[in-house]
Amino acid sequence: MDPLIQAQGLTLRYGRKTALNDVSFTIPKGRVVGLLGHNGAGKTTLMKALVGLQQGEGQLSVLGLNPMKQRVQLLESLAYIPAVAILPRWAKVAELIELMTGLHPKFSPERA
């Protein structure tokens, strides 16, 4: 059985800061896990990598797919909702539509 998530030698950075350094783990299907850590530990960076929004080094697969190369196919089976899912009040509607277009490949600006 393929694992739900598998990482091998995963290194993720935001800016100059290394969030995760050479991390390897496997999460089997059906397992419930928690992702805990202090501010800046790399939790959000990892979540972004899992849905193809963050490039990293090493190997990463989610549902047997490479999040960076097969993002459209992956997002047919899952969605990512950030911890702070509040839209900025200063943003114009056109900017929010552009943001959503970049976040989810099936988002339709025409239907919005």
MMTF fields as JSON, N, C-alpha, C and O atoms, coordinates in Angstrom:
{
  "mmtfVersion": "1.0.0",
  "mmtfProducer": "UNKNOWN",
  "numBonds": 447,
  "numAtoms": 448,
  "numGroups": 112,
  "numChains": 1,
  "numModels": 1,
  "chainsPerModel": [1],
  "groupsPerChain": [112],
  "chainIdList": ["A"],
  "bondAtomList": [4, 2, 8, 6, 12, 10, 16, 14, 20, 18, 24, 22, 28, 26, 32, 30, 36, 34, 40, 38, 44, 42, 48, 46, 52, 50, 56, 54, 60, 58, 64, 62, 68, 66, 72, 70, 76, 74, 80, 78, 84, 82, 88, 86, 92, 90, 96, 94, 100, 98, 104, 102, 108, 106, 112, 110, 116, 114, 120, 118, 124, 122, 128, 126, 132, 130, 136, 134, 140, 138, 144, 142, 148, 146, 152, 150, 156, 154, 160, 158, 164, 162, 168, 166, 172, 170, 176, 174, 180, 178, 184, 182, 188, 186, 192, 190, 196, 194, 200, 198, 204, 202, 208, 206, 212, 210, 216, 214, 220, 218, 224, 222, 228, 226, 232, 230, 236, 234, 240, 238, 244, 242, 248, 246, 252, 250, 256, 254, 260, 258, 264, 262, 268, 266, 272, 270, 276, 274, 280, 278, 284, 282, 288, 286, 292, 290, 296, 294, 300, 298, 304, 302, 308, 306, 312, 310, 316, 314, 320, 318, 324, 322, 328, 326, 332, 330, 336, 334, 340, 338, 344, 342, 348, 346, 352, 350, 356, 354, 360, 358, 364, 362, 368, 366, 372, 370, 376, 374, 380, 378, 384, 382, 388, 386, 392, 390, 396, 394, 400, 398, 404, 402, 408, 406, 412, 410, 416, 414, 420, 418, 424, 422, 428, 426, 432, 430, 436, 434, 440, 438, 444, 442],
  "bondOrderList": [1, 1, 1, 1, 1, 1, 1, 1, 1, 1, 1, 1, 1, 1, 1, 1, 1, 1, 1, 1, 1, 1, 1, 1, 1, 1, 1, 1, 1, 1, 1, 1, 1, 1, 1, 1, 1, 1, 1, 1, 1, 1, 1, 1, 1, 1, 1, 1, 1, 1, 1, 1, 1, 1, 1, 1, 1, 1, 1, 1, 1, 1, 1, 1, 1, 1, 1, 1, 1, 1, 1, 1, 1, 1, 1, 1, 1, 1, 1, 1, 1, 1, 1, 1, 1, 1, 1, 1, 1, 1, 1, 1, 1, 1, 1, 1, 1, 1, 1, 1, 1, 1, 1, 1, 1, 1, 1, 1, 1, 1, 1],
  "groupList": [{"groupName": "MET", "atomNameList": ["N", "CA", "C", "O"], "elementList": ["N", "C", "C", "O"], "formalChargeList": [0, 0, 0, 0], "bondAtomList": [1, 0, 2, 1, 3, 2], "bondOrderList": [1, 1, 2], "singleLetterCode": "M", "chemCompType": "L-PEPTIDE LINKING"}, {"groupName": "ASP", "atomNameList": ["N", "CA", "C", "O"], "elementList": ["N", "C", "C", "O"], "formalChargeList": [0, 0, 0, 0], "bondAtomList": [1, 0, 2, 1, 3, 2], "bondOrderList": [1, 1, 2], "singleLetterCode": "D", "chemCompType": "L-PEPTIDE LINKING"}, {"groupName": "PRO", "atomNameList": ["N", "CA", "C", "O"], "elementList": ["N", "C", "C", "O"], "formalChargeList": [0, 0, 0, 0], "bondAtomList": [1, 0, 2, 1, 3, 2], "bondOrderList": [1, 1, 2], "singleLetterCode": "P", "chemCompType": "L-PEPTIDE LINKING"}, {"groupName": "LEU", "atomNameList": ["N", "CA", "C", "O"], "elementList": ["N", "C", "C", "O"], "formalChargeList": [0, 0, 0, 0], "bondAtomList": [1, 0, 2, 1, 3, 2], "bondOrderList": [1, 1, 2], "singleLetterCode": "L", "chemCompType": "L-PEPTIDE LINKING"}, {"groupName": "ILE", "atomNameList": ["N", "CA", "C", "O"], "elementList": ["N", "C", "C", "O"], "formalChargeList": [0, 0, 0, 0], "bondAtomList": [1, 0, 2, 1, 3, 2], "bondOrderList": [1, 1, 2], "singleLetterCode": "I", "chemCompType": "L-PEPTIDE LINKING"}, {"groupName": "GLN", "atomNameList": ["N", "CA", "C", "O"], "elementList": ["N", "C", "C", "O"], "formalChargeList": [0, 0, 0, 0], "bondAtomList": [1, 0, 2, 1, 3, 2], "bondOrderList": [1, 1, 2], "singleLetterCode": "Q", "chemCompType": "L-PEPTIDE LINKING"}, {"groupName": "ALA", "atomNameList": ["N", "CA", "C", "O"], "elementList": ["N", "C", "C", "O"], "formalChargeList": [0, 0, 0, 0], "bondAtomList": [1, 0, 2, 1, 3, 2], "bondOrderList": [1, 1, 2], "singleLetterCode": "A", "chemCompType": "L-PEPTIDE LINKING"}, {"groupName": "GLY", "atomNameList": ["N", "CA", "C", "O"], "elementList": ["N", "C", "C", "O"], "formalChargeList": [0, 0, 0, 0], "bondAtomList": [1, 0, 2, 1, 3, 2], "bondOrderList": [1, 1, 2], "singleLetterCode": "G", "chemCompType": "PEPTIDE LINKING"}, {"groupName": "THR", "atomNameList": ["N", "CA", "C", "O"], "elementList": ["N", "C", "C", "O"], "formalChargeList": [0, 0, 0, 0], "bondAtomList": [1, 0, 2, 1, 3, 2], "bondOrderList": [1, 1, 2], "singleLetterCode": "T", "chemCompType": "L-PEPTIDE LINKING"}, {"groupName": "ARG", "atomNameList": ["N", "CA", "C", "O"], "elementList": ["N", "C", "C", "O"], "formalChargeList": [0, 0, 0, 0], "bondAtomList": [1, 0, 2, 1, 3, 2], "bondOrderList": [1, 1, 2], "singleLetterCode": "R", "chemCompType": "L-PEPTIDE LINKING"}, {"groupName": "TYR", "atomNameList": ["N", "CA", "C", "O"], "elementList": ["N", "C", "C", "O"], "formalChargeList": [0, 0, 0, 0], "bondAtomList": [1, 0, 2, 1, 3, 2], "bondOrderList": [1, 1, 2], "singleLetterCode": "Y", "chemCompType": "L-PEPTIDE LINKING"}, {"groupName": "LYS", "atomNameList": ["N", "CA", "C", "O"], "elementList": ["N", "C", "C", "O"], "formalChargeList": [0, 0, 0, 0], "bondAtomList": [1, 0, 2, 1, 3, 2], "bondOrderList": [1, 1, 2], "singleLetterCode": "K", "chemCompType": "L-PEPTIDE LINKING"}, {"groupName": "ASN", "atomNameList": ["N", "CA", "C", "O"], "elementList": ["N", "C", "C", "O"], "formalChargeList": [0, 0, 0, 0], "bondAtomList": [1, 0, 2, 1, 3, 2], "bondOrderList": [1, 1, 2], "singleLetterCode": "N", "chemCompType": "L-PEPTIDE LINKING"}, {"groupName": "VAL", "atomNameList": ["N", "CA", "C", "O"], "elementList": ["N", "C", "C", "O"], "formalChargeList": [0, 0, 0, 0], "bondAtomList": [1, 0, 2, 1, 3, 2], "bondOrderList": [1, 1, 2], "singleLetterCode": "V", "chemCompType": "L-PEPTIDE LINKING"}, {"groupName": "SER", "atomNameList": ["N", "CA", "C", "O"], "elementList": ["N", "C", "C", "O"], "formalChargeList": [0, 0, 0, 0], "bondAtomList": [1, 0, 2, 1, 3, 2], "bondOrderList": [1, 1, 2], "singleLetterCode": "S", "chemCompType": "L-PEPTIDE LINKING"}, {"groupName": "PHE", "atomNameList": ["N", "CA", "C", "O"], "elementList": ["N", "C", "C", "O"], "formalChargeList": [0, 0, 0, 0], "bondAtomList": [1, 0, 2, 1, 3, 2], "bondOrderList": [1, 1, 2], "singleLetterCode": "F", "chemCompType": "L-PEPTIDE LINKING"}, {"groupName": "HIS", "atomNameList": ["N", "CA", "C", "O"], "elementList": ["N", "C", "C", "O"], "formalChargeList": [0, 0, 0, 0], "bondAtomList": [1, 0, 2, 1, 3, 2], "bondOrderList": [1, 1, 2], "singleLetterCode": "H", "chemCompType": "L-PEPTIDE LINKING"}, {"groupName": "GLU", "atomNameList": ["N", "CA", "C", "O"], "elementList": ["N", "C", "C", "O"], "formalChargeList": [0, 0, 0, 0], "bondAtomList": [1, 0, 2, 1, 3, 2], "bondOrderList": [1, 1, 2], "singleLetterCode": "E", "chemCompType": "L-PEPTIDE LINKING"}, {"groupName": "TRP", "atomNameList": ["N", "CA", "C", "O"], "elementList": ["N", "C", "C", "O"], "formalChargeList": [0, 0, 0, 0], "bondAtomList": [1, 0, 2, 1, 3, 2], "bondOrderList": [1, 1, 2], "singleLetterCode": "W", "chemCompType": "L-PEPTIDE LINKING"}],
  "groupTypeList": [0, 1, 2, 3, 4, 5, 6, 5, 7, 3, 8, 3, 9, 10, 7, 9, 11, 8, 6, 3, 12, 1, 13, 14, 15, 8, 4, 2, 11, 7, 9, 13, 13, 7, 3, 3, 7, 16, 12, 7, 6, 7, 11, 8, 8, 3, 0, 11, 6, 3, 13, 7, 3, 5, 5, 7, 17, 7, 5, 3, 14, 13, 3, 7, 3, 12, 2, 0, 11, 5, 9, 13, 5, 3, 3, 17, 14, 3, 6, 10, 4, 2, 6, 13, 6, 4, 3, 2, 9, 18, 6, 11, 13, 6, 17, 3, 4, 17, 3, 0, 8, 7, 3, 16, 2, 11, 15, 14, 2, 17, 9, 6],
  "groupIdList": [1, 2, 3, 4, 5, 6, 7, 8, 9, 10, 11, 12, 13, 14, 15, 16, 17, 18, 19, 20, 21, 22, 23, 24, 25, 26, 27, 28, 29, 30, 31, 32, 33, 34, 35, 36, 37, 38, 39, 40, 41, 42, 43, 44, 45, 46, 47, 48, 49, 50, 51, 52, 53, 54, 55, 56, 57, 58, 59, 60, 61, 62, 63, 64, 65, 66, 67, 68, 69, 70, 71, 72, 73, 74, 75, 76, 77, 78, 79, 80, 81, 82, 83, 84, 85, 86, 87, 88, 89, 90, 91, 92, 93, 94, 95, 96, 97, 98, 99, 100, 101, 102, 103, 104, 105, 106, 107, 108, 109, 110, 111, 112],
  "secStructList": [7, 7, 7, 1, 3, 3, 3, 3, 3, 3, 3, 3, 3, 3, 6, 6, 3, 3, 3, 3, 3, 3, 3, 3, 3, 3, 3, 7, 6, 6, 7, 7, 7, 7, 7, 7, 7, 7, 6, 6, 1, 1, 2, 2, 2, 2, 2, 2, 2, 2, 6, 6, 1, 1, 7, 7, 3, 3, 3, 3, 3, 3, 6, 6, 5, 7, 6, 6, 6, 1, 2, 2, 2, 2, 6, 6, 6, 7, 7, 7, 7, 7, 1, 7, 7, 7, 7, 7, 6, 6, 7, 7, 2, 2, 2, 2, 2, 2, 2, 2, 2, 2, 2, 7, 6, 6, 7, 7, 6, 6, 6, 7],
  "xCoordList": [0.844, 0.0, 0.893, 1.825, 0.602, 1.352, 1.063, -0.07, 2.088, 1.844, 1.041, 1.022, 0.387, -0.336, 0.654, 0.494, 1.675, 2.72, 4.067, 4.235, 5.029, 6.377, 7.383, 7.292, 8.34, 9.409, 10.746, 10.908, 11.698, 13.05, 14.047, 14.101, 14.823, 15.844, 15.285, 15.915, 14.107, 13.414, 14.035, 14.146, 14.432, 14.936, 14.087, 13.929, 13.541, 12.683, 13.202, 13.63, 13.153, 13.612, 12.562, 11.812, 12.508, 11.769, 12.751, 13.272, 12.991, 14.048, 15.381, 15.676, 16.179, 17.488, 17.409, 18.384, 16.269, 16.11, 15.751, 14.839, 16.472, 16.151, 15.083, 15.309, 13.919, 12.8, 12.893, 12.694, 13.192, 13.377, 14.675, 14.941, 15.479, 16.773, 16.921, 17.064, 16.885, 17.125, 16.191, 16.638, 14.899, 13.885, 13.327, 13.057, 13.16, 12.538, 11.441, 11.63, 10.293, 9.194, 8.207, 8.164, 7.424, 6.362, 5.108, 5.146, 3.994, 2.702, 1.816, 1.446, 1.469, 0.627, -0.815, -1.274, -1.514, -2.938, -3.685, -3.391, -4.651, -5.459, -4.9, -5.585, -3.679, -3.051, -3.458, -3.532, -3.72, -4.01, -2.764, -2.267, -2.264, -1.057, -1.281, -2.167, -0.484, -0.49, 0.85, 1.88, 0.839, 2.062, 2.261, 1.566, 3.209, 3.424, 4.796, 5.747, 4.894, 6.184, 6.002, 4.91, 7.085, 7.047, 6.962, 7.126, 6.708, 6.673, 8.004, 9.07, 7.928, 9.14, 9.75, 10.826, 9.092, 9.648, 9.524, 10.2, 8.665, 8.533, 7.215, 7.068, 6.251, 4.955, 4.247, 3.831, 4.113, 3.423, 4.212, 3.628, 5.529, 6.372, 6.172, 6.085, 6.098, 5.841, 4.463, 4.321, 3.454, 2.101, 2.055, 1.399, 2.744, 2.799, 3.493, 3.061, 4.555, 5.248, 4.343, 4.386, 3.525, 2.642, 1.596, 1.099, 1.254, 0.265, 0.905, 0.203, 2.234, 2.916, 3.086, 3.282, 3.018, 3.203, 4.595, 4.915, 5.422, 6.759, 7.74, 7.603, 8.72, 9.764, 10.749, 11.049, 11.242, 12.222, 13.23, 13.175, 14.144, 15.128, 14.762, 14.161, 15.119, 14.779, 13.548, 13.132, 12.972, 11.807, 10.591, 10.68, 9.447, 8.195, 7.073, 6.972, 6.231, 5.048, 3.845, 3.947, 2.716, 1.437, 0.455, 0.265, -0.17, -1.073, -0.373, -1.002, 0.932, 1.712, 2.072, 2.6, 1.795, 2.045, 3.108, 3.244, 3.853, 4.813, 4.065, 3.56, 3.976, 3.173, 3.585, 2.725, 4.867, 5.316, 5.012, 4.663, 5.138, 4.967, 3.54, 3.124, 2.79, 1.444, 0.416, -0.508, 0.589, -0.258, -1.731, -2.598, -2.015, -3.413, -4.082, -5.193, -3.413, -3.958, -4.112, -5.108, -3.142, -3.195, -4.369, -5.058, -4.6, -5.661, -7.063, -8.054, -7.15, -8.452, -8.884, -10.067, -7.916, -8.202, -8.08, -8.494, -7.522, -7.367, -7.361, -7.261, -7.471, -7.405, -6.617, -6.547, -6.032, -5.248, -5.915, -6.102, -6.27, -6.852, -5.886, -5.755, -5.21, -4.238, -4.897, -6.106, -4.089, -4.594, -5.257, -6.239, -4.739, -5.318, -5.988, -5.366, -7.253, -7.986, -8.831, -9.989, -8.248, -8.951, -8.424, -7.213, -9.322, -8.905, -8.552, -9.241, -7.484, -7.1, -8.138, -8.608, -8.491, -9.515, -9.072, -9.908, -7.777, -7.272, -7.266, -7.127, -7.415, -7.305, -8.528, -9.661, -8.271, -9.35, -9.866, -9.147, -11.095, -11.708, -10.851, -10.632, -10.367, -9.532, -8.269, -7.816, -7.7, -6.501, -6.823, -6.029, -7.975, -8.376, -8.652, -8.313, -9.265, -9.519, -8.192, -8.04, -7.244, -5.925, -5.238, -4.607, -5.36, -4.787, -5.369, -4.625, -6.678, -7.332, -6.959, -6.819, -6.798, -6.402, -5.04, -4.805, -4.142, -2.821, -2.801, -1.895, -3.782, -3.807, -4.436, -3.995, -5.446, -6.138, -6.366, -7.016, -5.829, -5.895, -7.308, -7.521, -8.267, -9.634, -10.495, -11.676, -9.918, -10.66, -10.92, -10.017, -12.139, -12.518, -12.785, -13.781, -11.91, -12.161, -13.467, -14.135, -13.82, -15.055, -16.283, -17.246, -16.251, -17.388, -17.426, -18.479, -16.283, -16.223, -16.954, -17.03],
  "yCoordList": [-1.177, 0.0, 1.246, 1.35, 2.178, 3.425, 4.272, 4.306, 4.955, 5.841, 7.067, 7.443, 7.676, 8.923, 10.039, 10.753, 10.176, 11.184, 10.525, 9.758, 10.836, 10.327, 11.416, 12.043, 11.63, 12.602, 11.907, 11.131, 12.193, 11.645, 12.781, 13.389, 13.07, 14.104, 15.474, 16.244, 15.785, 17.029, 18.222, 18.23, 19.22, 20.478, 21.597, 21.713, 22.42, 23.534, 24.819, 24.846, 25.883, 27.186, 28.238, 28.132, 29.246, 30.455, 31.595, 31.824, 32.305, 33.306, 32.62, 31.608, 33.162, 32.571, 31.546, 30.842, 31.456, 30.559, 29.148, 28.957, 28.172, 26.773, 26.352, 26.358, 25.988, 25.59, 24.111, 23.741, 23.275, 21.838, 21.442, 21.866, 20.637, 20.266, 18.753, 18.096, 18.206, 16.781, 15.893, 14.973, 16.179, 15.45, 14.302, 14.462, 13.159, 12.004, 11.458, 11.325, 11.145, 10.551, 9.901, 10.221, 8.987, 8.328, 8.347, 8.012, 8.742, 8.708, 7.749, 8.042, 6.601, 5.645, 6.122, 6.94, 5.61, 5.928, 5.468, 4.41, 6.272, 5.936, 6.442, 6.377, 6.942, 7.436, 8.879, 9.672, 9.221, 10.6, 11.139, 10.532, 12.275, 12.853, 14.329, 14.964, 14.856, 16.284, 16.876, 16.207, 18.11, 18.816, 19.943, 20.959, 19.751, 20.689, 21.329, 20.713, 22.562, 23.241, 24.702, 25.257, 25.313, 26.733, 27.59, 27.089, 28.877, 29.799, 29.742, 29.808, 29.621, 29.578, 28.198, 28.057, 27.169, 25.818, 25.163, 24.171, 25.708, 25.147, 24.455, 23.815, 24.561, 23.889, 24.379, 23.577, 25.686, 26.248, 25.987, 25.71, 26.073, 25.798, 24.362, 24.111, 23.414, 22.022, 21.872, 21.196, 22.489, 22.384, 22.933, 22.358, 24.035, 24.597, 23.635, 23.486, 22.984, 22.011, 20.827, 20.301, 20.408, 19.258, 19.507, 18.559, 20.778, 21.091, 21.783, 22.349, 21.739, 22.256, 23.755, 24.312, 24.427, 25.877, 26.278, 27.466, 25.312, 25.596, 24.601, 23.394, 25.1, 24.259, 23.864, 24.654, 22.654, 22.192, 21.278, 21.027, 20.79, 19.817, 18.472, 18.413, 17.396, 16.064, 15.564, 16.14, 14.497, 13.89, 14.013, 13.855, 14.3, 14.432, 13.884, 14.213, 13.051, 12.567, 12.602, 12.309, 12.965, 13.001, 12.234, 12.57, 11.205, 10.337, 9.764, 9.539, 9.53, 8.971, 9.971, 9.585, 11.248, 12.283, 13.261, 13.497, 13.824, 14.872, 16.201, 16.644, 16.851, 18.073, 19.193, 19.939, 19.327, 20.399, 20.082, 20.979, 18.832, 18.457, 18.033, 18.124, 17.573, 17.044, 17.746, 17.118, 19.04, 19.82, 19.786, 19.606, 19.958, 19.969, 18.646, 18.626, 17.556, 16.226, 16.028, 15.461, 16.487, 16.348, 17.123, 16.626, 18.338, 19.173, 18.706, 19.267, 17.691, 17.063, 16.248, 15.948, 15.884, 15.03, 15.729, 15.173, 16.932, 17.615, 19.12, 19.619, 19.827, 21.288, 21.739, 21.03, 22.905, 23.48, 24.769, 25.689, 24.829, 26.036, 26.516, 25.87, 27.639, 28.124, 28.424, 28.641, 28.432, 28.715, 30.084, 30.266, 31.028, 32.368, 32.514, 32.938, 32.16, 32.186, 33.449, 33.404, 34.56, 35.837, 36.625, 36.768, 37.127, 37.913, 39.324, 39.899, 39.886, 41.243, 42.273, 42.254, 43.168, 44.182, 45.164, 45.736, 45.362, 46.334, 45.802, 46.577, 44.49, 43.888, 44.204, 44.208, 44.463, 44.689, 43.336, 42.34, 43.297, 42.046, 41.391, 40.181, 42.152, 41.599, 40.947, 39.926, 41.528, 40.959, 39.641, 38.702, 39.57, 38.33, 37.224, 36.064, 37.582, 36.589, 36.082, 34.885, 36.971, 36.567, 35.654, 34.667, 35.98, 35.153, 33.748, 32.768, 33.64, 32.327, 31.542, 30.32, 32.232, 31.565, 30.908, 29.816, 31.568, 31.008, 29.904, 29.071, 29.881, 28.886, 27.569, 26.509, 27.618, 26.385, 26.333, 27.212, 25.301, 25.237, 25.108, 25.399, 24.684, 24.544, 25.768, 25.788, 26.787, 28.017, 28.722, 28.856, 29.164, 29.81, 31.299, 31.653, 32.18, 33.616, 34.036, 34.965, 33.355, 33.681, 33.41, 34.175, 32.336, 31.982, 32.819, 32.958, 33.377, 34.19, 35.486, 36.324],
  "zCoordList": [0.0, 0.0, 0.0, 0.798, -0.892, -0.957, 0.28, 0.76, 0.798, 1.938, 1.519, 0.347, 2.483, 2.237, 1.902, 0.912, 2.742, 2.541, 2.79, 3.739, 1.919, 2.118, 1.763, 0.708, 2.657, 2.434, 2.653, 3.595, 1.774, 1.887, 1.703, 0.634, 2.715, 2.623, 2.292, 1.567, 2.814, 2.48, 3.213, 4.439, 2.437, 2.978, 2.411, 1.196, 3.294, 2.889, 3.511, 4.665, 2.721, 3.197, 2.912, 1.942, 3.75, 3.414, 3.602, 4.694, 2.507, 2.52, 2.739, 2.103, 3.627, 3.94, 5.061, 5.328, 5.712, 6.862, 6.404, 5.598, 6.923, 6.666, 7.664, 8.874, 7.143, 8.001, 8.364, 9.521, 7.388, 7.607, 6.922, 5.798, 7.59, 7.046, 6.986, 8.017, 5.782, 5.54, 6.368, 7.054, 6.293, 7.062, 6.227, 5.037, 6.852, 6.2, 7.104, 8.313, 6.51, 7.27, 6.306, 5.118, 6.848, 6.094, 6.951, 8.135, 6.341, 7.021, 6.234, 5.097, 6.828, 6.112, 6.0, 6.797, 5.017, 4.864, 6.108, 6.664, 6.539, 7.703, 9.019, 10.04, 9.022, 10.251, 10.494, 9.555, 11.738, 12.128, 12.824, 13.773, 12.354, 12.938, 13.241, 12.669, 14.129, 14.431, 14.042, 14.126, 13.623, 13.25, 14.26, 14.219, 15.157, 16.257, 16.16, 15.679, 16.614, 16.653, 16.994, 16.873, 17.42, 17.782, 16.52, 15.408, 16.701, 15.567, 14.831, 15.443, 13.522, 12.712, 12.585, 12.004, 13.114, 13.071, 11.699, 11.426, 10.831, 9.492, 9.219, 8.178, 10.122, 9.93, 8.67, 7.835, 8.537, 7.371, 6.102, 5.054, 6.181, 5.018, 4.553, 3.351, 5.488, 5.126, 4.497, 3.478, 5.084, 4.526, 3.1, 2.232, 2.861, 1.507, 0.548, -0.595, 0.996, 0.15, -0.178, -1.29, 0.783, 0.568, -0.509, -1.116, -0.755, -1.801, -3.003, -3.842, -3.086, -4.266, -4.316, -5.396, -3.179, -3.15, -2.675, -2.643, -2.306, -1.783, -2.381, -2.186, -3.103, -3.684, -2.596, -1.702, -2.675, -1.713, -2.372, -3.576, -1.571, -2.026, -1.421, -0.349, -2.101, -1.643, -2.371, -3.376, -1.865, -2.504, -1.598, -0.38, -2.224, -1.489, -2.348, -3.53, -1.758, -2.478, -1.543, -0.351, -2.114, -1.407, -2.276, -3.445, -1.713, -2.478, -3.703, -4.737, -3.583, -4.684, -5.769, -6.811, -5.543, -6.546, -6.06, -4.86, -6.992, -6.69, -6.646, -7.677, -5.483, -5.375, -6.328, -6.797, -6.624, -7.515, -8.979, -9.746, -9.366, -10.775, -11.111, -12.266, -10.114, -10.358, -9.475, -8.957, -9.313, -8.4, -8.792, -7.937, -10.072, -10.524, -10.176, -9.645, -10.473, -10.177, -8.666, -8.217, -7.885, -6.429, -5.84, -4.949, -6.335, -5.775, -6.16, -5.693, -7.001, -7.248, -6.037, -5.877, -5.175, -4.023, -2.677, -1.66, -2.647, -1.371, -1.573, -2.694, -0.461, -0.475, 0.742, 1.747, 0.649, 1.744, 2.188, 1.392, 3.455, 4.03, 5.109, 6.149, 4.877, 5.862, 7.204, 7.281, 8.254, 9.597, 9.658, 10.378, 8.927, 8.878, 7.52, 6.547, 7.473, 6.203, 6.105, 5.69, 6.486, 6.438, 5.253, 5.081, 4.448, 3.292, 3.74, 4.583, 3.181, 3.581, 3.152, 2.014, 4.065, 3.779, 2.704, 2.004, 2.57, 1.609, 0.18, -0.766, 0.013, -1.321, -2.172, -1.691, -3.426, -4.385, -4.859, -4.795, -5.329, -5.78, -6.85, -6.802, -7.803, -8.878, -8.313, -8.83, -7.257, -6.634, -5.931, -5.979, -5.286, -4.614, -5.623, -5.388, -6.74, -7.793, -8.348, -8.596, -8.543, -9.027, -8.016, -8.395, -6.738, -5.682, -5.724, -5.693, -5.794, -5.823, -7.074, -7.022, -8.191, -9.43, -9.257, -9.775, -8.531, -8.291, -7.253, -7.258, -6.363, -5.293, -5.705, -5.263, -6.533, -6.899, -8.404, -8.969, -9.054, -10.518, -11.082, -12.259, -10.283, -10.793, -10.504, -10.852, -9.872, -9.611, -10.937, -11.763, -11.135, -12.388, -12.164, -11.532, -12.673, -12.542, -13.221, -12.769, -14.293, -15.006, -14.138, -14.167, -13.376, -12.526, -11.254, -10.632, -10.866, -9.64, -9.874, -8.975]
}
